Amino acid sequence: MRLNLHTDYALRILMYLATKSDQASVDEIAGAYGISRNHLMKVARSLVELQLIEARRGRGGGFALAAAPEAINVGFVVRKLESLESFVECFDRGANSCPIAGVCGLQGALNGALAAFLGKLDEYMLSDLIHDRTRFLRQLAMPDQAPSRPNTSPMAA
């Protein structure tokens, strides 16, 4: 199983914001991860719609968590952003054309595996993903929080 890029970026945005004492701009987050600003903006809009982050407009605006990191459940985020009903074709009642649907055991096995996967994610809060804030910040080299490192991105030139 692989999370879609939207979910991956959403979790990265949330983790980044969980390390900040204030808000962060989309440019700051995109730069820290080396991710397209435009794509990150779309993901941020999804997080705003889910009321996981708040957007502050205007000069000095940016994004901030809408709740404490201890209150944001990772399983909830994944459920909201992934298309789990189409995990495999037979999960999607409207589009299922599998000729063996209902007589094979694969759907039940995959349903159980997916439930276990989501159940495990339900055990984690956003705060659990940032257990070493200092190391996280150092790794990303946030200019206001950690020693800077040279930008080795090919886009930096």
C-alpha positions in Angstrom: 0.0 0.0 0.0 1.2 3.5 -0.8 -0.3 6.7 0.5 -1.1 9.2 -2.3 1.1 12.3 -2.6 -1.7 14.5 -1.3 -1.8 12.6 2.0 1.9 12.4 2.2 2.2 16.2 1.8 -0.6 16.8 4.2 1.1 14.9 6.9 4.4 16.8 6.2 2.6 20.1 6.5 1.0 19.1 9.8 4.3 17.9 11.2 6.0 21.1 10.1 3.4 23.2 11.7 3.5 21.1 14.9 7.2 22.1 15.3 6.5 25.8 14.9 5.6 28.1 17.8 3.7 30.3 15.4 2.5 30.2 11.8 4.4 29.3 8.7 4.0 30.4 5.1 3.4 28.0 2.2 6.7 29.2 0.7 8.5 28.4 4.0 7.0 24.9 4.1 7.6 24.2 0.4 11.2 25.4 0.7 11.9 23.2 3.8 10.7 20.1 2.0 11.7 21.0 -1.6 8.1 20.6 -2.8 6.2 22.5 -5.4 4.5 25.6 -3.8 1.4 25.2 -6.0 0.9 21.5 -5.1 1.5 22.3 -1.4 -1.1 25.1 -1.6 -3.8 22.6 -2.9 -3.0 20.3 0.0 -3.1 23.1 2.5 -6.6 24.0 1.2 -7.7 20.5 1.9 -6.4 20.7 5.5 -8.2 24.1 6.0 -11.4 22.5 4.7 -10.9 19.6 7.2 -10.4 22.3 9.9 -7.0 20.8 10.8 -5.1 24.1 10.0 -6.1 27.7 9.8 -5.2 30.1 7.1 -4.3 33.7 7.9 -4.4 36.0 5.0 -2.6 39.2 4.3 0.9 40.5 5.0 2.6 38.2 7.5 -0.1 35.6 6.9 0.4 31.9 6.8 -0.8 28.6 8.2 -1.1 27.3 11.8 -2.5 24.2 13.4 -6.2 24.6 14.3 -5.7 22.3 17.3 -2.9 21.1 19.5 -0.7 18.3 18.0 -1.9 16.0 20.7 -5.5 16.4 19.4 -4.9 15.6 15.7 -5.2 11.9 15.0 -3.1 10.5 12.1 -5.7 7.8 11.2 -8.4 10.5 10.9 -6.1 12.5 8.5 -5.4 9.4 6.3 -9.1 8.4 6.2 -10.1 11.9 5.1 -7.5 12.2 2.4 -7.2 8.7 0.9 -9.7 7.1 -1.5 -10.0 3.9 0.6 -13.3 2.9 -1.1 -11.3 2.2 -4.2 -8.4 0.5 -2.5 -9.2 -2.4 -4.9 -12.0 -2.5 -7.5 -14.3 -4.8 -5.5 -14.4 -2.2 -2.6 -16.2 0.2 -4.9 -19.8 -1.0 -5.3 -20.5 1.4 -8.1 -17.6 0.5 -10.3 -17.0 -3.1 -9.4 -17.0 -5.3 -12.4 -14.9 -8.2 -11.0 -16.5 -11.5 -12.1 -15.5 -13.3 -8.9 -16.7 -10.6 -6.4 -18.6 -12.2 -3.6 -17.1 -15.7 -4.0 -13.4 -15.0 -3.5 -11.7 -14.4 -0.1 -9.5 -11.5 -1.3 -12.0 -8.8 -0.4 -12.3 -10.0 3.2 -8.5 -10.4 3.5 -7.9 -6.9 2.2 -10.6 -5.4 4.2 -9.0 -6.9 7.4 -5.6 -5.6 6.4 -6.9 -2.1 5.7 -8.7 -2.1 9.0 -5.5 -3.1 10.8 -3.5 -0.5 9.0 -6.0 2.3 9.8 -6.3 0.9 13.4 -2.6 1.2 13.9 -2.6 4.8 12.5 -5.4 5.6 15.0 -3.0 4.9 17.8 -0.9 7.9 16.8 -1.5 11.6 17.3 0.4 14.3 15.4 2.5 14.9 18.5 3.8 11.3 18.3 5.3 12.0 14.9 7.4 14.8 16.2 8.9 13.2 19.3 12.3 14.9 18.8 11.5 18.4 17.7 15.1 19.6 17.8 16.3 16.8 15.5 13.3 17.4 13.2 14.1 21.1 12.9 17.8 20.5 12.4 17.0 18.0 9.7 14.9 20.6 7.8 17.2 23.4 8.8 14.5 25.9 9.5 16.2 29.2 9.4 14.6 30.6 12.5 15.0 27.5 14.6 18.2 25.6 13.6 21.6 26.1 12.1 21.3 26.6 8.4 22.7 24.3 5.8 23.5 25.0 2.2 20.6 24.5 -0.2 21.7 21.7 -2.5 18.5 21.6 -4.4 18.9 21.8 -8.2 16.2 24.5 -8.2 18.4 26.7 -5.9 20.6 28.1 -8.8 
